[in-house]
């Protein structure tokens, strides 16, 4: 295993010696768990901060940690440019012809040069094309473009949906969600709304709060209607019409309506729903790298979307169980404007809340900026890791030092030393200051696995998305070939299962007269079908039963309602529950009489007989016992079973997090095990280094004494007119003995240095032993590849209670050509 392919560590680069301006061989392995205390990357344009950010995201994805990256500049889309073959033809589509012309070569030659450059760059940092393939296999990268169809569009309509129970039950969180949604929407309208004084903010916030507390979701159309005719008449203690007259409310409704009607706004309503869980994981539970590109948006549109996204991320965080391991990463490539030190845009409070609270749920927030003076350092005092690159002005350096001092907390803070270090930083060289490290150090960032083609244009984003879509389609086609027949059979069965009976019978203006002990219900028509003279009801049978599933060993206690709509025939088998259609409707929604003017189809004889319903009720109970069951999933690797109602996707996501937590705990236990050994060895090294210094001092003193003795003897001989007396001989003898002692002291220095070197080798060996034990924990767990076992919990007859089996009148409408269409689906 390569040195940097260690569990739970991000390979960011190598240590850098500022004194000699050289890169050392010591790897910088950043502990993934440390990112739960968040990080900030600061550096001027050209410092290499985007490359560092991409390094960090690549490492997270290799470790199967999902990432949402907000990209205001268009640089992070480069994460999708991963070429494991490192072939020139893979680089060619992303070559800028102007760059090639500047270099004096054709685009084809420039592509070959870039391919060669990436081969050497990756190899120079100990990496290989296999690592690029490993990155691609671990997670997909998708570029989302809200408000545009260049990438994958994102619909913002879900942002007006009622939040989950975790937020509804917390008044403070609910108010934060209401304020964020309201402020961002008004900002899109160009209204700078204060939550306290703005009547527009107060009205829309009350409309959202009123609907959400009732569990109702809103869309923009219903919000416009609510502005015109609110469901309340007072605001505070004052009449609504006094606070916000109807004429002024109509003007606000018109503004919102114009926004909704604008052709450009329609793109905001298309695409996938804005949903954090879907941005982090695909439908199978595989982690995603979601790059949300907002470079094409105006400032107001950016604030609108980023605020909605942050609010949804905060809601997702609140729904997660607590963990000490890294679960996901939110990366913002340019923080300018979203968390300023003085102003209070709607995004600021959400970011501050995430920085304060998200660590307990495993979300690491990474903020990057080139403008440190535009950051609120009170919020960044919650940031545990600072990556500081080259800075442009003294003012920037002063603000960074203020932030570092605040983040250091109780740690020793050497301001002068850090200022000197920051002043000497060069391109791609960063100072890493972390509360998890004993001291700051400098390092040079590694070569990125992704090709850095520069900011992506809309056309390039469209091309990347088309390639990704084509790859997904090919994969889906391969899987569909084995299941196509089954799917066609299922479709055929669904098509033939119709609740109509006597559909070809003549229309009757009056309801058939049936025995009084046959319970009848009418299914409500949809839309304006109920007012149509062409409305016709046709008979079917509705069966409703409740079933209980219980298994103490598995911890299963679940209630389920089964509602089936079955057709009735004239044949030997009048009703077959196997051919029934499931309905999702509450009994309270059923009507007890027909709509005026409706016609009725004929009732088959079996459905006119009251005894049939008792028999069908018994058949329904048997059917439910046979067909209804709770299917759970079990992981052989972790011996963990899914929870009731937990999908396979969610279970695999939970397994991945369990694996990460287990890995981090084992690594931490190993480090604790070796701590005492390292402490003892480091103390021996400290004493040995002190001995070296002592021996060096003694050797220097011995050399000096010897020099003085020799000099004195020689001078005595010279000034003694060439006669060497007994005194001179004695001095020469003393000098000779001094030279012997000096030689001995020099030998002592060499021996002391050898002792230090031996201890250093022991320390390296101990580090290697620790690393080998960490590596022996096993390869990184992949929840997608583990085959899961199915655990089935079936119901018993006593667990099934049939509530009723009744005749249900199903509405249809007949058009001018005599064709019937369902009016209830």
C-alpha positions in Angstrom: 0.0 0.0 0.0 1.3 3.5 -0.9 2.2 5.6 2.1 -0.5 8.1 1.5 -3.2 5.5 1.0 -3.9 5.2 4.7 -7.3 4.9 6.2 -9.1 8.1 7.2 -6.3 10.4 6.0 -6.4 13.0 3.2 -3.1 13.2 1.1 -2.8 17.0 0.6 0.9 17.4 -0.2 4.4 17.3 1.3 6.1 19.5 4.0 7.9 22.5 2.6 11.1 24.1 4.1 10.7 27.8 3.8 14.4 28.4 4.7 15.8 26.4 1.8 12.7 26.8 -0.4 12.6 23.1 -1.0 9.9 20.4 -0.7 10.7 17.6 1.7 9.7 13.9 1.4 7.5 14.1 4.5 3.8 13.6 3.5 1.0 15.8 4.8 -1.8 13.4 5.8 -4.7 15.4 7.1 -7.0 13.4 9.4 -10.5 13.3 7.9 -12.1 13.4 11.3 -10.4 16.8 12.0 -12.6 18.4 9.3 -15.6 18.1 11.5 -14.3 21.2 13.2 -14.4 22.9 9.8 -11.7 24.6 7.7 -11.0 27.8 5.9 -8.7 28.4 2.9 -7.4 31.9 2.4 -5.1 33.1 -0.4 -4.9 35.7 -3.2 -5.5 34.9 -6.8 -2.7 32.6 -8.1 -1.9 31.3 -4.6 -3.2 27.8 -5.5 -6.2 27.7 -3.1 -8.5 26.3 -5.8 -6.0 23.4 -6.4 -5.9 22.8 -2.6 -9.7 22.8 -2.5 -9.9 20.3 -5.3 -7.2 18.1 -3.6 -9.3 18.1 -0.5 -12.5 17.2 -2.3 -10.8 14.4 -4.3 -9.5 12.9 -1.1 -13.0 13.0 0.4 -14.6 11.3 -2.6 -11.9 8.6 -2.6 -12.8 8.0 1.0 -16.5 7.8 -0.1 -17.4 11.0 1.8 -20.0 12.9 -0.3 -19.4 16.6 -1.0 -21.7 19.5 -2.0 -19.5 22.2 -3.5 -20.9 25.7 -4.2 -19.0 27.1 -7.2 -19.4 30.9 -7.8 -16.4 31.1 -10.3 -16.8 27.9 -12.4 -13.5 26.3 -11.3 -14.8 23.3 -9.4 -16.4 21.8 -12.5 -12.9 20.6 -13.3 -13.6 17.8 -10.8 -15.5 16.1 -13.6 -12.4 16.1 -15.9 -10.9 12.8 -14.8 -8.9 10.9 -17.4 -7.4 7.7 -16.1 -5.8 6.9 -19.5 -4.1 10.3 -19.5 -4.5 10.2 -23.3 -4.2 13.4 -25.4 -7.6 12.8 -27.0 -9.2 12.9 -23.6 -7.7 16.4 -23.0 -8.4 17.8 -26.4 -12.1 18.8 -25.9 -11.1 20.9 -22.9 -8.2 22.7 -24.5 -8.6 26.5 -24.9 -7.6 27.4 -28.5 -6.4 30.8 -27.3 -4.0 29.1 -24.8 -2.7 26.9 -27.6 -2.2 29.9 -29.9 -0.4 31.8 -27.1 1.9 28.8 -26.7 2.6 28.8 -30.4 1.1 25.3 -31.1 -2.0 23.8 -32.4 -4.8 22.6 -30.0 -3.9 19.0 -30.8 -0.2 19.5 -29.9 -1.2 21.5 -26.8 -3.4 18.6 -25.7 -0.5 16.2 -26.0 1.6 18.6 -24.0 -1.0 18.8 -21.3 -1.4 15.0 -21.2 2.4 14.7 -20.8 2.4 17.4 -18.1 -0.3 15.6 -16.1 1.5 12.3 -16.4 4.7 13.7 -15.0 2.9 15.8 -12.4 0.9 12.9 -11.0 3.9 10.6 -11.1 6.0 13.2 -9.4 3.8 13.1 -6.4 3.8 9.3 -6.1 0.4 8.9 -7.7 -0.7 6.8 -10.7 -3.5 6.6 -13.2 -5.0 3.8 -11.1 -5.7 6.4 -8.4 -7.7 8.5 -10.9 -9.8 5.3 -11.7 -10.2 4.7 -8.0 -11.6 8.3 -7.6 -14.0 7.7 -10.5 -15.2 4.4 -9.0 -15.7 5.8 -5.5 -18.1 8.7 -6.5 -19.7 10.4 -9.4 -19.3 14.1 -10.0 -22.4 16.0 -11.2 -22.5 19.6 -12.1 -25.8 21.3 -11.2 -26.8 24.6 -12.7 -29.9 26.2 -10.9 -31.7 28.6 -13.2 -30.0 27.0 -16.3 -30.2 23.9 -18.3 -26.4 23.9 -19.1 -25.8 21.3 -16.4 -28.4 19.4 -14.3 -31.1 22.0 -13.4 -32.4 22.2 -9.8 -36.0 23.1 -9.0 -36.4 25.5 -6.1 -40.1 24.7 -5.5 -39.3 22.2 -2.8 -37.9 25.0 -0.8 -41.4 26.1 0.0 -42.4 22.6 1.2 -43.2 22.1 4.9 -39.9 21.3 6.7 -39.5 18.0 8.5 -40.8 17.3 12.0 -37.3 17.9 13.5 -37.6 21.6 12.5 -41.3 22.0 13.0 -40.9 20.9 16.6 -38.1 23.4 17.2 -39.4 27.0 17.3 -36.0 28.6 16.8 -35.1 26.3 13.8 -38.5 26.9 12.2 -38.1 30.7 12.6 -34.7 30.5 11.0 -36.1 28.5 8.0 -39.0 31.0 7.6 -36.7 34.0 7.8 -34.2 32.5 5.4 -36.8 31.6 2.8 -38.6 34.9 3.0 -35.5 37.1 2.9 -34.1 35.2 -0.1 -37.3 35.4 -2.0 -37.6 39.1 -1.4 -34.0 39.6 -2.3 -34.8 38.1 -5.7 -37.5 40.7 -6.1 -35.0 43.4 -5.3 -36.5 44.1 -1.9 -34.0 44.6 0.9 -36.3 43.4 3.7 -35.7 43.7 7.4 -37.4 40.9 9.4 -38.6 43.4 12.0 -39.6 46.5 10.0 -40.5 45.3 6.5 -44.2 44.6 6.1 -43.4 42.5 3.0 -41.2 40.3 5.1 -43.7 40.1 7.9 -46.5 39.1 5.6 -44.7 36.4 3.7 -43.1 35.0 6.8 -46.5 34.7 8.5 -47.9 33.0 5.4 -45.1 30.4 5.4 -45.3 29.9 9.1 -49.1 29.5 9.1 -49.0 26.9 6.3 -46.0 25.0 7.6 -47.4 24.8 11.2 -50.4 23.1 9.6 -48.2 20.7 7.7 -49.0 22.3 4.4 -46.5 22.9 1.6 -46.7 26.0 -0.6 -45.8 26.8 -4.1 -45.4 30.2 -5.6 -48.9 30.3 -7.0 -50.5 29.5 -3.7 -48.1 32.1 -2.1 -49.4 34.7 -4.5 -53.0 33.8 -3.6 -52.1 34.0 0.1 -50.7 37.5 -0.4 -53.9 38.6 -2.0 -56.2 36.8 0.5 -54.3 35.8 3.6 -55.7 33.1 5.9 -55.5 35.5 8.9 -56.9 39.0 9.5 -54.5 40.4 12.1 -50.8 40.8 12.3 -49.8 41.0 15.9 -52.6 42.9 17.5 -53.4 45.2 14.5 -55.7 44.5 11.6 -53.9 43.2 8.5 -55.5 45.7 6.2 -54.1 48.5 8.4 -50.6 47.1 8.4 -50.6 46.1 4.8 -53.6 47.5 2.8 -55.1 45.3 0.0 -53.9 47.6 -2.7 -50.3 47.4 -1.6 -50.6 43.6 -1.1 -51.9 43.4 -4.7 -48.8 45.3 -5.9 -46.5 42.8 -4.1 -48.5 39.9 -5.5 -48.1 41.4 -9.0 -44.3 41.6 -8.5 -44.2 37.9 -7.5 -46.5 37.0 -10.3 -44.3 38.9 -12.9 -41.3 37.0 -11.5 -43.2 33.7 -11.9 -44.4 34.6 -15.4 -40.9 35.7 -16.7 -39.6 33.2 -19.2 -36.2 33.1 -17.5 -37.7 32.1 -14.2 -39.2 28.9 -15.6 -35.8 27.3 -15.5 -35.8 27.6 -11.7 -38.8 25.3 -11.6 -37.3 22.5 -13.8 -35.1 19.6 -12.9 -34.4 17.7 -9.8 -35.9 19.0 -6.6 -33.5 20.9 -4.3 -32.8 18.1 -1.8 -29.6 17.8 0.2 -29.9 14.0 0.6 -30.1 13.6 -3.2 -27.2 15.9 -3.7 -25.1 13.8 -1.4 -26.1 10.3 -2.5 -27.5 8.9 -5.7 -30.6 6.6 -5.7 -28.5 3.5 -4.9 -26.8 5.2 -1.9 -23.5 5.8 -3.7 -21.8 9.1 -2.5 -21.8 12.0 -4.9 -19.6 15.0 -5.6 -22.2 17.6 -6.4 -20.8 20.8 -7.9 -23.4 23.5 -7.8 -22.3 26.1 -10.3 -23.8 29.6 -9.8 -21.3 31.5 -11.9 -24.0 32.3 -14.5 -26.4 33.9 -11.9 -26.8 37.5 -10.9 -25.8 38.6 -7.3 -29.5 38.6 -6.2 -30.1 35.1 -7.8 -27.0 33.8 -6.2 -28.1 34.9 -2.7 -31.6 33.6 -3.3 -30.3 30.1 -4.3 -27.4 29.8 -1.8 -29.8 30.8 1.1 -32.3 28.1 0.1 -29.6 25.5 -0.3 -28.0 26.4 3.1 -31.5 26.2 4.7 -32.1 22.7 3.2 -28.6 21.6 4.3 -29.3 22.7 7.8 -32.6 20.8 7.8 -30.8 17.7 6.6 -28.2 18.1 9.3 -30.8 18.3 12.0 -32.3 15.0 10.8 -29.0 13.1 11.2 -27.9 11.1 14.3 -24.9 12.5 16.0 -21.4 11.3 15.1 -17.8 12.1 15.8 -16.7 11.0 12.3 -16.9 13.0 9.0 -20.2 12.3 7.3 -20.2 14.9 4.5 -18.6 18.1 3.4 -20.0 21.5 2.3 -17.4 23.4 0.3 -17.9 27.1 -0.7 -15.2 28.2 -3.2 -15.6 31.9 -2.7 -17.2 33.2 0.5 -17.3 36.9 -0.6 -20.7 38.4 0.3 -22.2 35.4 2.1 -20.7 36.0 5.6 -19.5 39.6 5.8 -18.3 41.2 9.1 -20.9 44.0 9.2 -23.9 43.3 6.9 -26.5 40.6 7.6 -27.5 38.9 4.3 -29.9 35.9 4.7 -27.0 33.4 4.1 -24.9 34.7 7.1 -27.1 33.4 9.9 -27.4 30.0 8.3 -23.6 29.7 7.8 -23.0 30.8 11.4 -25.4 28.2 12.6 -23.7 25.5 10.5 -20.3 26.4 11.8 -21.6 26.3 15.4 -23.7 23.1 15.3 -22.9 21.0 12.2 -19.8 19.3 13.7 -21.9 17.3 16.1 -23.6 15.7 13.1 -20.5 15.0 11.0 -20.8 17.8 8.5 -17.5 19.5 7.7 -17.8 23.1 6.3 -14.9 24.3 4.2 -14.8 28.0 3.3 -12.4 29.5 0.7 -11.8 33.1 -0.1 -9.3 35.6 -1.5 -10.7 38.5 0.5 -10.1 37.9 4.3 -11.3 41.4 5.1 -14.7 40.4 4.0 -15.1 37.5 6.5 -16.8 37.6 9.9 -14.1 36.3 12.1 -16.5 35.8 15.0 -18.0 33.0 13.0 -14.6 31.6 11.9 -13.6 31.3 15.5 -15.5 28.0 15.2 -13.1 26.9 12.5 -10.4 24.4 13.6 -8.2 24.3 10.6 -6.7 27.3 8.6 -5.0 26.9 5.3 -3.2 30.2 4.6 -1.6 30.9 1.2 0.1 34.0 -0.3 -1.7 37.2 0.7 -1.8 40.4 -1.2 -1.9 43.3 1.3 -0.8 44.1 4.8 -4.4 44.6 5.7 -5.2 41.0 4.6 -2.4 39.7 6.8 -3.6 41.7 9.8 -7.1 40.3 9.5 -5.8 36.8 9.1 -3.7 37.1 12.2 -6.8 38.4 14.1 -8.8 35.4 12.9 -5.9 32.9 13.8 -5.6 34.4 17.2 -9.3 34.0 17.9 -9.3 30.4 16.5 -6.2 29.5 18.6 -8.2 29.8 21.8 -6.2 28.5 24.7 -3.4 27.3 22.5 0.0 29.1 22.5 -0.1 31.7 19.7 3.3 33.0 18.4 2.1 36.0 16.4 5.6 37.2 15.3 6.7 33.7 14.0 3.4 33.2 12.1 3.7 36.7 10.5 7.2 35.9 9.3 6.0 32.5 8.0 3.0 34.0 6.1 5.3 36.7 4.5 7.5 33.9 3.0 4.7 31.8 1.4 4.9 31.2 -2.4 2.6 29.7 -5.0 1.0 26.4 -3.9 2.7 26.7 -0.5 0.4 27.0 2.5 0.6 27.4 6.2 -1.5 24.8 8.0 -2.6 26.0 11.4 -4.9 23.5 13.2 -6.1 23.0 16.7 -5.5 19.3 16.1 -1.7 19.8 15.4 1.0 20.6 18.0 2.3 23.4 15.9 1.7 25.1 12.5 3.7 24.0 9.5 4.1 24.8 5.8 3.5 22.4 2.9 3.2 22.3 -0.8 0.0 21.0 -2.3 0.0 17.8 -4.3 -0.8 17.5 -8.0 -4.6 17.2 -8.6 -6.0 14.1 -10.2 -8.5 16.1 -12.1 -7.5 18.2 -15.1 -7.5 21.9 -14.2 -8.8 23.4 -17.5 -9.8 26.7 -15.9 -13.3 28.2 -15.3 -15.9 26.2 -17.2 -18.1 27.9 -19.8 -21.8 26.9 -20.1 -20.9 25.0 -23.3 -18.3 23.0 -21.5 -20.7 22.3 -18.6 -23.3 21.2 -21.1 -20.7 18.8 -22.7 -19.7 17.3 -19.4 -23.3 16.8 -18.4 -24.1 15.2 -21.8 -21.2 12.8 -21.4 -22.3 11.9 -17.9 -25.9 11.4 -19.1 -24.7 9.1 -21.9 -22.6 7.0 -19.5 -25.6 6.7 -17.1 -27.9 5.7 -20.0 -25.4 3.0 -21.2 -25.2 1.6 -17.7 -28.9 1.6 -17.3 -29.4 -0.1 -20.7 -27.0 -2.8 -19.7 -29.0 -3.5 -16.5 -32.3 -3.2 -18.2 -31.5 -6.0 -20.7 -31.8 -8.6 -17.9 -35.0 -7.1 -16.5 -36.8 -5.9 -19.6 -39.1 -8.9 -19.9 -40.1 -8.7 -16.3 -40.8 -5.0 -16.6 -42.9 -5.5 -19.7 -44.9 -8.3 -18.0 -45.5 -6.1 -15.0 -46.6 -3.2 -17.3 -49.0 -5.6 -19.1 -50.5 -6.8 -15.8 -51.0 -3.3 -14.6 -52.7 -2.3 -17.9 -55.2 -5.2 -17.7 -56.0 -4.6 -14.1 -59.0 -2.2 -14.4 -61.6 -1.5 -11.7 -64.3 -1.0 -14.3 -67.3 -3.3 -14.4 -70.0 -3.1 -17.0 -68.1 -0.3 -18.7 -69.8 -1.0 -22.0 -73.3 -1.0 -20.4 -75.7 1.7 -21.2 -75.7 4.8 -18.9 -78.3 4.9 -16.2 -79.4 8.2 -14.7 -80.2 6.7 -11.3 -78.1 4.7 -8.9 -78.9 0.9 -8.9 -81.0 -0.2 -5.9 -78.8 -2.5 -3.8 -79.5 -4.4 -0.5 -79.2 -2.0 2.5 -76.4 -4.1 4.1 -74.1 -3.5 1.2 -71.8 -0.6 2.2 -71.3 1.9 -0.6 -68.8 4.7 -1.1 -68.1 7.2 -3.9 -64.5 8.0 -5.0 -64.2 11.9 -5.3 -63.6 13.1 -8.9 -60.6 15.3 -9.5 -60.6 18.9 -10.8 -63.9 20.0 -12.4 -64.9 16.5 -13.4 -67.5 16.5 -10.6 -69.4 19.4 -12.3 -69.5 17.6 -15.7 -72.8 16.3 -17.1 -70.7 13.5 -18.7 -69.6 12.1 -15.3 -70.3 8.4 -14.9 -69.7 6.1 -11.9 -68.8 2.4 -12.4 -68.7 -0.2 -9.7 -65.7 -1.7 -8.1 -64.8 -3.3 -4.7 -62.7 -1.5 -2.1 -61.0 -3.5 0.6 -59.3 -1.8 3.5 -57.3 -3.7 6.1 -54.8 -2.9 8.8 -51.9 -5.3 9.4 -49.4 -5.4 12.3 -45.8 -6.7 12.0 -43.9 -7.5 15.2 -40.6 -9.1 15.9 -38.9 -8.5 19.2 -35.6 -9.9 18.1 -35.3 -7.5 15.2 -37.0 -4.6 17.0 -39.8 -4.4 14.5 -43.2 -3.0 15.5 -44.9 -1.6 12.4 -48.5 -0.8 11.4 -49.5 -0.8 7.8 -52.8 0.0 6.0 -53.5 -1.9 2.9 -56.2 -0.4 0.6 -57.0 -2.3 -2.6 -59.4 -1.5 -5.5 -60.6 -4.6 -7.3 -62.7 -5.0 -10.4 -65.8 -7.3 -10.4 -66.5 -9.6 -13.3 -69.4 -11.9 -14.4 -67.1 -14.9 -14.7 -66.6 -17.9 -12.3 -64.1 -15.8 -10.3 -65.9 -12.6 -9.7 -63.1 -10.9 -7.8 -59.4 -11.6 -7.7 -57.4 -9.6 -5.1 -54.2 -10.5 -7.0 -55.3 -8.2 -9.8 -56.3 -5.4 -7.5 -54.8 -1.9 -7.6 -53.4 -0.2 -4.5 -54.9 3.1 -3.5 -53.5 5.7 -1.2 -56.6 7.3 0.2 -58.0 7.7 3.7 -61.6 6.5 4.4 -62.5 10.0 5.5 -61.8 11.3 1.9 -64.5 9.0 0.4 -67.9 10.5 -0.3 -71.2 9.0 0.9 -73.2 10.0 -2.1 -72.9 10.6 -5.9 -72.5 14.0 -7.5 -75.6 15.5 -9.1 -76.3 14.6 -12.7 -74.0 11.7 -12.8 -74.7 8.4 -14.6 -74.1 4.9 -13.4 -72.8 1.7 -14.9 -74.5 -1.7 -14.3 -73.6 -3.7 -11.1 -72.5 -7.3 -11.7 -74.7 -9.9 -9.9 -71.9 -10.9 -7.5 -71.5 -7.3 -6.4 -75.3 -7.1 -5.8 -75.2 -10.0 -3.3 -74.4 -9.1 0.3 -73.0 -12.5 1.1 -70.2 -11.9 -1.6 -68.7 -9.2 0.6 -68.2 -11.5 3.6 -66.5 -14.1 1.4 -64.3 -11.4 -0.2 -63.4 -10.1 3.2 -62.1 -13.5 4.2 -60.2 -13.8 0.9 -58.7 -10.3 1.6 -57.4 -11.4 5.0 -55.8 -14.5 3.4 -54.3 -12.4 0.6 -52.8 -9.9 3.1 -51.3 -12.7 5.2 -49.8 -14.2 2.0 -48.6 -11.1 0.3 -47.8 -8.4 2.8 -44.5 -8.6 4.6 -41.7 -6.4 5.9 -38.5 -7.0 4.1 -35.3 -5.9 6.0 -31.7 -5.9 4.9 -28.9 -7.4 6.8 -25.2 -6.6 6.5 -23.0 -9.7 7.0 -20.0 -7.5 7.5 -21.4 -5.5 10.3 -24.1 -7.9 11.5 -26.5 -5.0 11.4 -30.2 -5.2 10.2 -32.0 -2.3 8.6 -34.8 -0.6 10.4 -38.5 -0.8 9.5 -39.2 1.6 6.7 -35.5 2.1 5.9 -34.9 1.7 2.2 -31.9 -0.2 0.8 -30.4 3.1 -0.3 -30.7 4.6 3.2 -29.4 1.5 4.8 -26.3 1.4 2.6 -25.7 5.1 3.5 -25.9 4.2 7.2 -23.6 1.3 6.7 -21.0 3.5 5.1 -21.2 5.9 8.1 -21.0 3.0 10.6 -17.9 1.7 8.8 -16.3 5.2 8.9 -17.1 5.5 12.7 -15.8 2.0 13.4 -12.6 2.7 11.4 -12.0 6.1 13.2 -12.5 4.5 16.6 -10.0 1.7 15.9 -7.5 4.2 14.5 -7.9 6.3 17.6 -7.5 3.3 19.9 -4.3 2.3 18.1 -2.9 5.8 18.5 -3.7 5.8 22.2 -2.0 2.4 22.5 1.2 3.9 21.0 1.0 7.3 22.7 3.0 6.2 25.7 5.7 4.6 23.6 6.1 7.7 21.5 6.1 9.9 24.6 8.9 7.8 26.2 10.9 7.7 22.9 10.5 11.4 22.3 11.8 12.1 25.9 14.8 9.9 25.2 15.4 11.8 22.0 15.1 15.1 23.9 17.7 14.0 26.4 20.0 12.6 23.7 19.8 15.9 21.8 20.7 17.8 25.0 23.7 15.4 25.5 24.8 16.3 21.9 24.6 20.0 22.7 26.6 19.4 26.0 29.2 17.3 24.3 29.5 19.9 21.5 30.1 22.7 24.1 32.7 20.6 25.9 34.4 19.7 22.6 34.5 23.4 21.7 35.9 24.4 25.1 38.5 21.6 24.8 39.6 22.8 21.4 39.8 26.4 22.7 41.9 25.3 25.7 44.2 23.3 23.5 44.6 26.2 21.1 45.5 28.5 24.0 48.0 25.9 25.4 49.7 25.4 22.0 49.8 29.1 21.3 51.4 29.8 24.7 54.0 27.1 24.3 55.0 28.5 20.9 55.1 32.0 22.1 57.2 31.0 25.0 59.7 29.3 22.7 59.8 32.3 20.4 60.3 34.9 23.1 62.6 32.7 25.0 65.2 33.5 22.2 65.0 30.0 20.8 65.7 28.2 24.0 63.3 25.6 25.1 63.2 25.4 28.8 61.4 23.1 31.2 58.4 25.5 31.3 58.0 25.5 27.6 58.3 21.7 27.5 55.6 21.5 30.2 53.3 23.8 28.2 53.8 21.6 25.1 53.0 18.5 27.1 49.9 20.2 28.4 48.9 21.2 24.9 49.4 17.7 23.7 47.2 16.3 26.4 44.6 19.0 25.6 44.7 17.8 22.0 44.0 14.3 23.1 41.1 15.5 25.3 39.7 17.5 22.3 39.9 14.5 20.1 38.1 12.4 22.8 35.4 15.1 23.1 35.0 15.1 19.3 34.5 11.3 19.6 31.9 11.9 22.3 30.0 14.2 20.1 30.0 11.6 17.3 28.8 9.0 19.7 26.0 11.3 21.0 24.9 12.0 17.5 24.8 8.3 16.8 22.6 7.8 19.8 20.2 10.5 18.5 20.2 8.9 15.1 19.5 5.5 16.5 16.6 6.9 18.6 15.2 8.6 15.4 15.4 5.3 13.6 13.5 3.7 16.5 10.9 6.5 16.2 10.5 5.9 12.5 10.2 2.2 13.0 7.6 2.8 15.6 5.7 5.0 13.2 6.0 2.3 10.5 4.6 -0.3 13.0 1.7 1.9 13.9 1.0 2.6 10.2 1.1 -1.1 9.4 -1.4 -1.8 12.1 -3.7 0.9 10.8 -3.3 -0.5 7.3 -4.1 -4.0 8.7 -7.5 -2.8 9.7 -8.5 -3.5 6.1 -9.3 -1.6 2.9 -11.8 1.2 2.9 -15.3 -0.3 3.2 -17.6 0.1 0.2 -21.2 -0.2 1.2 -22.2 -0.4 -2.5 -20.3 -3.6 -3.2 -21.5 -5.6 -0.1 -24.2 -8.2 -0.9 -27.0 -7.7 1.6 -29.1 -10.5 2.9 -32.9 -10.2 3.0 -34.8 -10.7 6.3 -38.5 -11.2 5.9 -41.0 -10.5 8.6 -44.5 -11.9 7.7 -47.8 -11.3 9.3 -50.0 -13.9 11.0 -53.8 -14.2 10.5 -54.3 -12.7 13.9 -52.3 -9.7 12.9 -54.6 -8.7 10.0 -57.8 -6.8 10.7 -60.1 -6.2 7.7 -61.8 -2.9 8.3 -64.3 -3.2 5.5 -65.0 -4.6 2.0 -67.4 -2.3 0.3 -68.8 -1.4 -3.1 -66.9 1.7 -4.5 -68.3 3.9 -7.2 -65.4 5.0 -9.4 -65.8 8.3 -11.5 -65.2 8.5 -15.2 -66.0 11.2 -17.8 -67.1 10.6 -21.4 -65.9 13.1 -24.0 -67.8 14.3 -27.1 -66.6 11.2 -29.0 -67.9 8.8 -26.4 -64.4 8.0 -25.1 -64.2 7.4 -21.3 -61.3 8.8 -19.2 -60.6 8.1 -15.5 -61.6 11.1 -13.4 -59.9 9.9 -10.2 -56.3 9.1 -10.9 
